[in-house]
Amino acid sequence: MPRNKGMPANKTSVVWSVRSERDLREIWAYLIETAGSRAADEIVRRVVAATRKLAAHPRSGRSRDEIRKGLRSVSAPPFVVFYHVQDNVVSIIRVIDGRRDLERMPFGDPNE
């Protein structure tokens, strides 16, 4: 689709940490076993869709400074996607089941 003249190009990129990619693979594998491939695929699509929206609206998620300064999250039920924004980069840090005690989850280095 052509861009309107004078509109700035969106230069925000979304990158996944090694840990967040592993989270997503583990979620998919677990759901395949417990809910079947259709449910697993649908939930993974929901998570990926939530992260794609962050490219256009990086600060749209909830601030999670109570967990770590600068941490933000968006919901992709039943999962929560945690991310950090720096400059023009959204770094996906973790994807965690929202029913867990999120404040006790390890988040490690935001660049992992």
C-alpha positions in Angstrom: 0.0 0.0 0.0 1.5 3.4 -0.9 2.4 5.7 1.9 0.9 9.2 2.0 3.4 11.9 1.2 4.8 13.6 4.2 4.0 10.7 6.6 7.1 9.5 8.4 8.2 5.9 7.8 7.9 3.7 10.9 11.4 2.8 11.8 10.7 0.9 15.0 11.8 -2.7 14.8 10.8 -5.6 17.0 13.5 -8.2 18.0 13.0 -11.3 20.0 15.5 -12.4 22.6 16.8 -15.9 22.7 14.8 -16.5 25.9 11.5 -15.2 24.4 11.9 -17.3 21.3 12.5 -20.3 23.6 9.4 -19.3 25.6 7.3 -19.3 22.4 8.6 -22.7 21.3 7.9 -24.2 24.7 4.4 -22.7 24.8 3.7 -24.2 21.3 5.0 -27.6 22.2 3.0 -27.7 25.5 -0.2 -26.7 23.7 0.3 -29.2 21.0 0.3 -31.9 23.7 -2.5 -30.5 25.8 -4.8 -28.7 23.4 -3.9 -29.8 19.9 -2.3 -28.2 16.9 -5.1 -25.8 16.0 -5.2 -24.3 19.5 -1.4 -24.1 19.7 -1.1 -22.4 16.3 -3.9 -19.9 17.2 -2.3 -18.9 20.5 1.1 -18.5 18.9 -0.5 -16.3 16.1 -2.1 -14.2 18.8 1.2 -13.7 20.6 3.0 -12.8 17.3 0.2 -10.4 16.3 0.5 -8.6 19.6 4.2 -8.1 19.1 3.7 -6.8 15.5 1.4 -4.1 16.8 4.3 -2.9 19.0 6.2 -1.8 15.9 3.6 0.9 15.3 2.9 1.7 18.9 5.9 0.7 21.0 4.7 2.3 24.3 1.1 1.1 24.0 1.7 -1.7 26.6 1.4 -1.4 30.3 4.4 -0.2 32.3 5.8 -2.9 34.5 8.3 -0.9 36.5 7.2 -2.9 39.6 9.1 -5.9 38.0 12.0 -4.1 36.4 12.5 -0.4 35.5 11.6 0.2 31.8 9.8 -3.1 31.4 6.4 -3.1 29.6 3.9 -5.7 28.7 1.0 -6.5 26.4 -1.6 -9.2 26.7 -2.1 -12.0 24.3 -4.5 -14.1 26.5 -3.7 -16.2 28.3 -0.1 -15.1 27.8 1.7 -11.8 28.6 4.5 -10.5 26.4 7.1 -8.6 28.2 9.3 -6.1 26.3 11.6 -3.2 26.6 11.8 -0.2 24.3 15.1 1.6 23.6 15.6 4.0 20.8 13.7 2.6 17.8 13.9 -1.1 19.0 11.2 -3.1 20.8 13.0 -6.0 22.5 10.7 -8.9 23.3 12.1 -10.3 26.6 9.7 -13.0 27.8 6.4 -14.6 26.9 4.8 -16.0 30.1 1.4 -17.4 31.1 -0.5 -14.6 32.7 -1.8 -16.9 35.4 1.7 -17.2 36.9 3.1 -15.1 39.7 4.8 -12.7 37.2 6.7 -10.7 39.8 8.6 -13.9 40.7 9.5 -14.9 37.2 13.1 -14.5 36.1 13.7 -11.9 33.5 17.5 -12.0 33.3 19.4 -9.7 31.0 17.0 -7.7 28.7 19.5 -8.3 25.8 19.5 -12.1 26.1 
